[in-house]
């Protein structure tokens, strides 16, 4: 991937900004940490979303913007009082701008054990292909 043609545009943030977002929930909203891998035929985004499962994660695509939202409900244990907490529960929100190289119809999302994996296949025009060389 060269600097002039980016498949994804990524900005580093810790907490989601409130620009353009309205929330009625009284909890923090985190930008999940992500790793992005590129292989010949697809991009793979791996995001940490602790506490999330397939019922609370929503992935949408609108106007080249792939958006991840997860609403996490805190787990309260009956009969226990929280004395000290280092882990903070909150929602997750992150967006990625996709280039035309991604085949939007074949995007897949899988979440397991608080890790979201997004599979973004490249369109057939964007894939690397080997060209056969013949002798003259």
C-alpha positions in Angstrom: 0.0 0.0 0.0 1.5 3.3 -1.0 1.0 6.7 0.7 -1.0 8.1 -2.3 -3.6 5.3 -2.4 -4.9 4.4 1.0 -7.5 1.6 1.5 -8.5 2.9 4.9 -8.0 6.2 6.7 -7.4 5.9 10.4 -7.1 8.5 13.1 -5.9 7.6 16.6 -8.2 8.5 19.5 -8.8 7.1 23.0 -12.3 8.5 23.7 -14.9 9.1 21.0 -15.6 12.8 20.5 -19.1 14.1 20.8 -18.9 15.8 17.4 -21.9 14.8 15.3 -23.0 12.2 17.9 -25.8 12.4 20.4 -25.9 10.1 23.3 -28.6 9.6 25.9 -26.5 7.1 27.9 -24.6 8.2 31.0 -21.4 6.3 30.3 -18.1 6.8 28.6 -17.8 6.1 24.9 -14.4 4.5 23.9 -12.7 4.3 20.5 -11.7 0.6 20.4 -8.0 -0.2 19.7 -7.6 -1.7 16.2 -5.0 -3.6 14.2 -5.4 -3.6 10.4 -3.9 -6.3 8.3 -3.6 -6.4 4.5 -3.4 -9.6 2.5 -3.6 -10.1 -1.3 -7.4 -10.3 -1.5 -8.7 -8.5 1.6 -8.1 -6.2 4.5 -8.8 -7.4 8.1 -9.6 -5.1 11.0 -9.3 -6.5 14.5 -10.9 -4.4 17.2 -10.9 -4.8 21.0 -14.4 -4.5 22.3 -14.3 -6.1 25.8 -17.7 -7.2 27.0 -19.3 -7.1 23.5 -21.1 -10.0 21.8 -23.0 -10.3 18.6 -26.2 -8.9 20.2 -24.7 -5.5 21.1 -22.4 -4.8 18.2 -23.6 -3.0 15.1 -21.5 -2.5 12.0 -22.9 -0.2 9.3 -21.6 1.2 6.0 -22.8 4.6 4.6 -21.1 6.7 2.0 -17.7 5.0 2.3 -17.8 5.3 6.1 -17.7 1.9 8.0 -18.9 2.5 11.5 -18.7 0.3 14.5 -21.0 0.8 17.5 -21.3 -1.4 20.6 -23.5 -0.7 23.6 -22.2 -2.5 26.6 -24.4 -3.0 29.7 -22.4 -3.2 33.0 -22.6 -6.5 34.9 -23.7 -6.0 38.5 -23.1 -8.9 40.9 -25.9 -9.4 43.4 -24.8 -9.3 47.0 -21.5 -7.6 46.2 -20.4 -4.0 46.6 -17.7 -2.6 44.3 -14.8 -1.5 46.5 -12.2 -0.7 43.9 -12.4 -0.6 40.1 -9.7 -0.2 37.4 -11.8 -1.5 34.5 -14.3 1.1 33.2 -17.4 -0.1 31.3 -18.5 2.0 28.4 -19.8 1.9 24.8 -17.6 1.8 21.7 -17.7 3.9 18.6 -15.2 4.0 15.7 -15.3 4.8 12.0 -13.1 4.0 9.0 -13.2 5.7 5.6 -13.0 3.0 2.9 -11.6 3.5 -0.6 -13.2 2.2 -3.8 -10.9 -0.8 -3.6 -13.2 -2.6 -1.0 -16.1 -4.8 -2.3 -18.9 -3.4 -0.1 -21.3 -6.3 -0.7 -18.9 -9.0 0.7 -17.9 -7.3 4.1 -18.2 -9.7 7.0 -18.1 -9.1 10.8 -17.4 -11.7 13.5 -17.2 -11.1 17.2 -15.8 -13.6 19.7 -14.5 -13.1 23.3 -14.6 -9.3 23.0 -12.7 -9.2 19.8 -14.4 -7.9 16.6 -12.9 -9.0 13.2 -14.0 -7.2 10.1 -13.2 -8.9 6.8 -13.1 -6.4 3.9 -12.5 -8.2 0.6 -10.9 -6.1 -2.2 -12.8 -5.7 -5.4 -11.5 -7.9 -8.3 -9.9 -4.8 -9.9 -7.9 -4.0 -6.8 -6.5 -7.5 -6.2 -2.9 -8.3 -7.0 -2.7 -10.8 -9.8 0.1 -12.6 -11.5 0.5 -12.1 -15.2 1.8 -15.0 -17.2 4.9 -14.4 -19.2 5.2 -16.2 -22.5 8.2 -16.6 -24.8 7.9 -15.0 -28.2 
